[in-house]
């Protein structure tokens, strides 16, 4: 079965093969299954992972930090999560690295209700924004506001956990909230929302990546290479076949098969795919930009997300991304 909440085999040892000769592998995504996780299931149903000799299980998560911890401890072989979680994990001594990039730029946004009179970010002066304490992207809100001429104190930042943040926003208790740029369907019940994308206002950090534990990279580099190849193939195919990807997600996740959810997923996935593509011109999809990692790390240190810097080559590698075909 492709969806599981259980823990996988140790990431530092070679997993035993199934009776079909496939290697059982798990990937921990960073949240409950949603539209933008669809490419993993497309890869399963299209046979991309099977062709790579892999039987894949997709495990739900509760945040990128948790995904990094589970990969770093070897409970999942691979993870899907944000760059800051990989940096935090590496800084804390976890033996993990990013082995491929999925989204070169993080798609984070400030949302306002469709009926709101707020038409531009400058209109947030004197208003309130719900943020998640400790969230990496939420920590960059002061930079975002400063980039449009707002000063500290011009906007009230209201702390709330992710679930409460949506509730207080829909009730109108706050004027805006922070969420991924592919979250529009969350606000349909409240009349919809408009998004101001961080990167459109000069706040750019690396987005989502595939992570792996260093012991696995050392003990079975071929498995890492095969998983990365199949995963990038699935994501690249999904860019031009989004409905196929969402159909695959629906087959593996009954919640995502519900008609209302499926319709919302179509809108959200289209927004997520705007952030999917090559990070470095002239390099294959999945190849990571060391410069972008360095600049992201500097931003996170400046704004208190990280307490120290590390050499980028201790946190990411392109060794497992296949060269572009001639």
C-alpha positions in Angstrom: 0.0 0.0 0.0 1.4 3.4 -1.0 0.1 5.4 2.1 1.3 4.6 5.6 1.9 6.3 8.9 4.2 3.6 10.2 8.0 3.8 10.4 10.3 2.3 7.7 13.5 0.4 7.9 16.7 2.0 9.0 18.0 4.5 6.5 21.6 3.5 7.0 21.2 -0.2 5.9 20.2 -1.7 2.6 16.6 -2.8 2.8 15.7 -6.3 1.9 14.0 -6.9 -1.5 10.4 -7.9 -2.0 9.5 -11.2 -3.6 9.3 -9.2 -6.9 12.9 -8.2 -6.5 12.0 -4.5 -5.6 13.7 -2.6 -2.8 11.1 -1.3 -0.3 11.6 2.4 0.3 9.7 5.1 2.2 9.5 8.8 1.7 8.3 11.1 4.5 6.4 14.1 3.2 6.1 17.1 5.4 2.4 17.3 5.9 -1.0 15.5 5.5 -1.4 14.3 1.9 -2.4 17.2 -0.3 -2.4 18.2 -3.9 1.3 18.9 -4.2 2.2 15.4 -3.0 0.5 13.9 -6.1 3.7 13.4 -8.1 4.9 10.7 -5.7 1.7 8.7 -6.4 1.9 9.3 -10.1 5.4 7.8 -10.0 4.0 4.7 -8.3 1.1 4.3 -10.7 3.1 5.0 -13.8 5.7 2.5 -12.8 8.5 5.0 -12.5 9.6 3.7 -9.1 9.1 0.1 -10.1 11.2 0.6 -13.2 13.9 1.9 -10.8 13.6 -1.3 -8.7 11.7 0.5 -5.9 8.5 -0.3 -4.0 7.6 3.1 -2.6 5.6 3.9 0.5 4.6 7.5 1.1 4.3 8.4 4.8 2.5 11.5 6.0 4.2 14.0 8.2 3.6 16.8 10.6 6.1 19.4 9.4 9.4 19.6 7.5 11.3 19.5 10.8 9.7 16.2 11.8 10.4 14.8 8.3 14.1 15.8 8.6 14.3 14.2 12.0 12.8 10.9 10.8 15.1 10.8 7.8 18.2 11.8 9.9 17.4 9.0 12.4 17.0 6.5 9.6 13.3 5.8 10.1 12.5 6.8 6.6 15.0 6.6 3.7 14.0 9.8 2.1 12.1 13.0 2.9 10.3 15.8 1.2 10.5 19.2 3.0 11.6 22.8 3.1 15.2 23.9 2.9 15.2 25.5 6.4 14.4 22.1 8.0 17.4 20.5 6.3 19.6 23.4 7.4 18.4 23.2 11.0 18.9 19.4 11.0 22.4 19.6 9.7 23.2 22.4 12.1 22.0 20.2 15.0 24.3 17.4 13.8 21.8 15.2 12.0 23.4 13.1 9.3 21.2 14.2 6.4 21.6 16.2 3.2 19.4 17.5 0.3 20.0 15.3 -2.7 17.7 17.0 -5.2 15.7 20.2 -5.6 11.9 20.1 -6.4 11.0 23.8 -6.0 13.8 26.3 -6.6 11.9 29.1 -4.8 9.7 28.7 -1.8 6.1 29.6 -2.6 5.0 31.4 0.5 2.2 34.0 0.5 0.3 36.6 2.5 -3.4 35.9 2.1 -6.3 38.4 2.4 -9.9 37.7 2.0 -11.4 38.3 -1.4 -13.8 40.9 0.1 -11.0 42.7 1.9 -10.3 46.3 1.0 -6.5 45.4 1.1 -5.4 45.6 -2.5 -1.6 45.8 -2.0 0.8 44.9 0.8 1.1 48.6 1.8 -2.6 48.5 2.7 -1.6 46.2 5.6 -0.5 49.2 7.6 -2.6 49.2 10.8 -3.8 45.7 10.1 -3.0 42.3 11.6 -1.4 39.1 10.2 -1.7 35.7 11.7 1.7 33.9 11.7 3.0 30.6 13.1 5.6 31.1 15.8 9.0 29.6 14.8 7.9 29.1 11.2 10.8 29.8 8.9 8.8 31.7 6.4 6.7 33.5 9.0 10.1 34.8 10.4 10.7 36.5 7.1 7.5 38.6 7.3 9.3 41.7 8.7 11.7 41.6 5.7 8.7 41.3 3.3 6.9 44.2 4.9 10.1 46.3 4.9 10.6 45.7 1.2 7.3 47.5 0.6 8.1 50.4 2.9 6.4 49.3 6.1 8.2 49.7 9.4 8.2 47.5 12.5 5.0 48.2 14.4 3.0 49.2 11.3 1.4 45.7 11.2 0.3 43.6 14.2 1.7 40.0 14.1 -0.7 37.6 15.8 0.7 34.2 16.8 -1.4 31.1 16.1 -0.8 27.5 15.3 -1.5 26.4 11.7 -5.0 25.2 12.3 -6.0 28.1 14.5 -4.5 30.5 12.0 -7.0 29.5 9.3 -9.9 29.7 11.7 -9.2 33.2 13.0 -8.6 34.4 9.5 -11.9 33.0 8.1 -13.7 34.5 11.1 -12.2 37.9 10.4 -10.4 38.1 13.7 -7.2 39.0 11.7 -6.9 40.8 8.4 -4.3 38.4 6.8 -2.4 35.2 7.3 0.7 33.4 6.0 0.4 30.1 4.1 1.8 28.3 1.1 0.9 29.8 -2.3 -1.0 26.6 -3.1 -3.6 27.0 -0.3 -6.4 28.8 -2.0 -8.9 26.0 -1.5 -8.6 26.3 2.3 -10.4 29.6 2.0 -13.3 28.7 -0.3 -15.7 28.3 2.6 -15.0 31.9 3.6 -15.5 33.4 0.2 -12.0 32.9 -1.1 -8.8 34.8 -0.7 -6.1 36.7 -2.7 -2.4 36.0 -2.3 0.7 38.2 -2.3 3.7 35.9 -3.1 6.8 36.6 -1.0 9.2 36.1 -4.0 7.3 38.8 -6.0 8.5 41.2 -3.3 12.1 40.3 -3.1 12.0 37.6 -0.4 13.4 34.5 -2.0 14.6 31.3 -0.4 15.1 27.8 -1.8 11.8 25.8 -1.6 11.2 22.1 -1.3 13.9 19.4 -1.7 14.4 15.7 -1.4 16.5 14.7 1.6 18.4 11.5 2.5 20.5 10.3 5.4 24.2 10.3 4.9 24.6 6.6 6.1 22.3 5.5 3.3 24.1 7.7 0.8 27.3 6.0 1.7 26.0 2.4 2.0 23.7 2.4 -1.0 24.4 5.3 -3.4 22.8 3.4 -6.2 19.5 3.3 -4.4 19.6 7.0 -3.7 20.4 7.7 -7.4 17.5 5.5 -8.5 15.1 7.1 -6.1 16.1 10.6 -7.1 15.8 9.7 -10.8 12.3 8.2 -10.5 11.1 11.1 -8.3 12.4 13.8 -10.7 10.8 12.0 -13.6 7.4 11.9 -11.7 7.5 15.6 -10.8 8.6 16.6 -14.3 5.8 14.5 -15.9 3.3 16.0 -13.5 4.1 19.5 -14.7 2.4 18.7 -18.0 0.0 16.0 -16.8 -1.5 17.5 -13.5 -4.8 15.7 -13.8 -3.1 12.3 -14.1 -1.1 13.1 -11.0 -4.2 14.2 -9.0 -6.0 11.0 -10.2 -3.2 8.9 -8.8 -3.3 10.8 -5.5 -7.1 10.2 -5.3 -6.6 6.5 -5.9 -4.2 6.2 -2.9 -5.9 8.7 -0.6 -9.6 8.5 -0.2 -9.9 11.9 1.4 -8.4 13.4 -1.8 -10.9 11.5 -3.9 -13.9 13.4 -2.5 -15.4 15.6 -5.3 -15.1 18.9 -3.5 -11.5 18.1 -2.4 -10.6 17.0 -5.8 -11.8 20.3 -7.3 -9.9 22.3 -4.8 -6.8 20.2 -5.4 -6.9 21.0 -9.1 -6.6 24.7 -8.3 -4.0 24.3 -5.6 -1.8 22.0 -7.6 -1.8 24.4 -10.5 -0.5 27.1 -8.1 2.1 24.7 -6.7 3.4 23.7 -10.1 4.3 27.4 -10.8 7.2 26.8 -8.4 8.4 23.6 -9.9 11.3 23.6 -12.5 15.1 23.8 -12.9 17.0 25.8 -10.3 20.0 26.4 -12.5 19.8 27.4 -16.2 21.4 24.8 -18.4 21.4 22.2 -15.7 18.9 19.3 -15.4 15.8 19.5 -13.2 16.7 18.7 -9.7 20.2 20.2 -9.8 20.7 22.5 -6.8 22.1 26.0 -6.8 24.9 26.4 -4.2 24.5 30.2 -4.5 20.8 30.0 -3.7 21.5 27.8 -0.7 24.1 30.3 0.6 21.8 33.3 0.2 18.9 31.4 1.8 21.1 30.5 4.8 22.2 34.1 5.2 18.6 35.3 5.3 17.6 32.6 7.9 20.6 33.5 10.1 19.8 37.3 9.9 16.1 36.7 10.8 16.8 34.2 13.6 15.7 31.0 12.0 19.2 29.6 12.2 21.9 30.4 14.8 24.9 29.6 12.6 26.1 29.0 9.1 27.5 25.8 7.6 29.4 25.2 4.4 26.7 24.5 1.8 28.4 21.3 0.7 27.7 19.8 4.1 24.0 20.2 3.5 23.4 19.5 -0.2 24.9 17.6 -3.0 24.2 17.2 -6.7 26.0 13.8 -6.9 22.7 11.9 -7.4 21.1 14.1 -10.1 21.6 12.5 -13.5 23.2 14.8 -16.1 20.9 16.2 -18.7 20.5 14.0 -21.8 22.2 15.3 -24.9 
